[in-house]
Amino acid sequence: GFTFKRKVVVGSAIADFACPARWLTVEVDGDAHDTPAIDALRDKKLIEAGIRVMRFTAQQVADDLDGVEQAILAELQKPFDSKRPRAAKFAPAAAEQ
């Protein structure tokens, strides 16, 4: 299986969920979430650092949890270069330590 951690610091961002072993973050956007422009900038920085980003709305999670799970599992199964140097590191958020 795959291990996800909640509220993980990744570079200068805090990811909702992260699977460090597969360099994947999953964001769930609710009503009180940042603006799309801020999300796009954050995603761009993570992707440039070698981290894969998946983003779902809270409504998608509520309405189609199975579909969201299948999408995440499919992404986890994709090959990626695990030896590639990464510009960012995963660390627990301050509130989680």
Salt bridges, closest charged atoms under 4 A:
ASP16 OD1 - LYS7 NZ 3.11
ASP29 OD1 - HIS33 NE2 3.10
ASP29 OD1 - ARG55 NH1 2.72
ASP34 OD2 - ARG42 NH2 2.65
ASP39 OD2 - HIS33 ND1 3.30
ASP39 OD1 - ARG42 NH1 3.48
ASP39 OD2 - ARG55 NH1 3.66
ASP43 OD1 - ARG55 NH2 2.62
GLU48 OE2 - LYS44 NZ 2.95
GLU75 OE2 - ARG52 NH1 3.26
GLU75 OE1 - LYS78 NZ 3.03
